[in-house]
Amino acid sequence: MKKYIISICTIAVIAMAFRYQQKPTLYLIGDSTTHNNDKDMWGWGSLIGQYLDLDRISLVNAATAGRSTRTFVKEGRWDKVNSSLKPGDYVIMVFGHNEGAKPDTTRAGYRGVFKGTGQDSVVLTWKDGTQEVVHSYGWYLRKFVRDTKAKGATPIILSMIPRREWDKDGKIIRADKDYGLWAKQIADQEGVAFIDMNSITAAKYDQMPHDSVYALFPHEHTHTNKKGADINAQSVIEGLKMQPDITLNNYIKK
């Protein structure tokens, strides 16, 4: 009888271990708009878990404040995520707020990349003699996508959250002429899903009084409070549901 009980327990442990191994993980990579201090300023990635069935999928928010596509690679943050990827996992990537400076060895240029999706590059030599090859925004996104695919995981590209800025017609300014456009172009070229979080959230802001939009940004025009982050998290979920062929939809709470 004791042997029988031990056998049943062993089978149960093996079954649980197998289930754990098969459980996919959703990794988020990006900047502070995805992962912030979660006090007065929040990233949408800190809230998206409430819309997912976390009994069936794990969530790792690897986004880090202040990072660009370039520094996420340069600092080894992408290598850490990439080394953990397994078949069946997902990587949601969204950058664009920290890319704008000219790439050089100054403090301001530390995060900068070439604009667009081309093959532009420059070799920088740092004070310690080390050299760094800096590429375009699209080059780094393409790297994330191809590395993810090589691991049997699914990459999903997002456009960055909109800032609290209006155009002359009173509409929230979209990122559809620069980083949002380039993100979509890489997604199209690489044949992966693209979610236009920028436009989805901007359309919501356009329906709100300006004072209500201001209230979502506690300090300046880029970083939201918890309510604002939740709006962006909902936009990601809405964007997923617009494309039912994205298998990550299987893990959204019903």
N, C-alpha and C positions, 0 to 999 in steps of 0.2 A: 504493500500500500504506500509506504514511504517513497519507494522508487517511482511509483506512478505519479505521486504528487510532485516530486522533484522534476519528473519529465514534463508534466504539464506546465510547471513554472518556467522551466527552461524554454519551452516552445513560446510561451507568452513573452519572455524577455527578448527572444530572437525576433519575434513578430514586431514588437515595439521598436527594436533597434532598426529593423528593416524599414519600418514606416518613417522613422526619424531620418534615415539616410535618403529616403525618397522625397522627403519634404523639400520643395523648392524654396529658394531664397530670392527675394527682391532686394537688389542693391540700388541705392540712390547715390548718385555722384553729382556734385555741384558746389555752390557757394553758400553764403549766409542766407540767401533767399530760400534755400532748401533746408538748412540747418543753422539756426541762430542760437542765442543764449536762452531761449524759451522762458524769458522773464517778461520784459516789456516788448522785446522784439522776437518774433517767431518765424521759423521757416515752415513752409507747407509740408515738408517731409516729416515733421514732428507730429503731424495730425492726420496724415493719410491712413495710418494704421487703423483708425477707427472705422474706416470704410472697407477694410479687408478682413477676410476670414483668417485670422492669425493662428487658428488651430490647424490650418492646412497649408499656410505659406509663412515663412519667416521674413522679417523685415530688418534690413541693416541700412541705417542712414549714415553713409560714409561721407556725405557732403561736409565741407569745412569752410568757415567764414574766410573771406578774403582771397579765395583761390580762383584762378583762371584755368582754362584748359591746360595751359602751359605749366603752371606751377603745380597743378594736380598730378601731372606726370613727373616734373622735375623733382618734387619732394618725396617721390616714392609712394604716394597715396594710391595711384592707379595700380601699381604693381601689387600692393597689398590686397586690393579688391580682386584683381585679375587672378592672383594665385589661389584665391578662395573659390573661384567660380567652378561650377560643375554643370553637366548637362541638365537642362530643365530650369535653370535659374533665369532671372531677368535682371537687366541693368537699365534703369531710367537715368538719362544724362541730360543735364540742363546747365548751360553756362552762358555768359555774355555780359554780365555786369562789371567784370573786372579785367576785360581784355583790351581796353581802349588805348592804353599808352603805347608810345613807340617802343619796340623791344630794344633795350640796351642794358648796360650794367649799372645804371643809376637806380636809386630807390624807387622812383616812379616807374622806371622801365622794367623792373623785375618781373612784373606780371604780363607785360605787353606781348601781343602776338601780331602777325600780319593780318589785316582785315581780309575777309573773303574766304574762298575755298580753294585758292590756287596753290601752286608749288613754291611760292616765294619762301626764301629762307635766308638766314644770316648766321654767321659763326661769331659768337661773343666770347671774349677772353676775360675772365674774372681776375681779380687782384691776386688770387692764389695761383694763377696760371692755368686753372681748369678752363676747358672750353665747353660751350653749350651751343648746339644748333637749334635755333628758334624757327618755328614754322608758322603757318597760317592757322586761324581759328578752325577752318574746315579740315585741315590736316590732322589736328588733334582729335576732333570728333570722329574722323574716319578711323583713326587708330583705335579709339575706344570701341567703335562698332566692330571692326575686324577682329580685334582681340577677343571680344565677347563671343562673336560667332565661332571663332576657333575653339572655344571651350564648350561649344554646344549649347550656349545660353542665348537668350533673346534680347537684343538691344532695342530700346525705345528712346527716340530723341524728342525732347520738349523744347518749345521756344520759351524764353525767359519771362518771368512775371512782368506785367506792365508797371511802369513808374506812375507816380501821382503827377502826371503832366498832361495838360490839355492843349490841343491845337487851336488855331484861330476860329474854328467852327464850334468849339466847345466839346470836342470829342477827345477821349483819351488817346494819346499818341501811341501808335502801334510800333512793333519792331519788325514790320514786314518789308522794310527796305534795307535792313542790315543783318543783325544777328539772327533774328527770326527767319528771315529769308534764307540765309546761309545754312542754318540748321535744317530747314526743309530741303534745300538742295542736296545736302549730304544724305539725308534720309532717302530721297528719291534715287540718287545715284547708287546707293548701297542696297536699295530694296528693303528698307526697314520702316517700321511704323514711325509716324510723326504726329505728335499731339500739339496743336497750336494753343497752348495754355495762355499765351499772351493775348490772343484775340478773344478767346472765350471769356477770360476775366475782364478784359477791357470792355466788352459788350455789356457785362454786368455793371461796371462802373458808369457807363454811359446812361444807364437807367436810374442812377442814384443821384440825389442832390450833391453838389460839390462838397457841402459841409459833411455829409455822411462819408464821402470818400476820404476827405481830410482826416476824419476820425480813425481811419484804419491805419494811418501812418503816424506813429507817436513822435518821431524825431525829425525825419526828413522825407524825401520823396521816393525812396527805394524800399525801405524795410518796413514790413507791416507788423501790426500787433497780432494777437492770437486770432481775433475775428477775421482779420484780413488773410492770415495764413490759411484759415479754414476755407475761405472762399476759393483760394487757389488750389487747395487740396481737392475740393469738390469739382473744380474745373478739370483737373487731371482725370478724375473718375468719369466725368461727363465725356471727356475726349476719348477715353477708352471705350465707353459704351457706344460712341459714334462709329467705332470700328470693331464690330463683333468678332471679326476673325482674329483679333489679338487674343491669344490664349490667356493672357493675364486676367481677362474678364472673368474667367472661371473662378477666380479667388476673391471677387468682389462680393461683399455681403448682400444677400437677397433682401 
